[in-house]
Amino acid sequence: MLKVFLNGDYDFLCKMYGLSGPQGTSPYPCLWCLMPRAMHQPSDQCQLRSLESLLADNKSFMQLGEGEKKDVAKFYNSLHAPMAGIALDRVSPPYLHILLGIVLKHHKLLEDAAHD
């Protein structure tokens, strides 16, 4: 049995799975879950994405949203159909981008504390 995994930076992964990505005001930038960008408190109620849900969301976007890019947020940012049939649990997280985000948040907190 052959198992295929996918690895790349976050922009590449979003494009491979058809998401509009983390740019701009996209409310659902995460490839793995449907936690909104504007989360204020972590939640254990977060719904996980799957290859099937990405396909279904994109199908709904194309039918109900008529493929209008301005409406993609209503369909969890599934702008295009996924290019690869690789399940999301076989996609390696882009650790560099995650680490940079954590360091940036920590730096901003320290900067805010210094100003206070």
Secondary structure, 3 states (H helix, E strand, C coil): CCCCCECCCHHHHHHHCCECCCCCCCCCCCCCECCCCCCCCCCCCCCECCHHHHHHHHHHHHHCCCCCHHHHHHHCCECCCCCCCCCHHHECCCHHHHHHHHHHHHHHHHHHHHHC
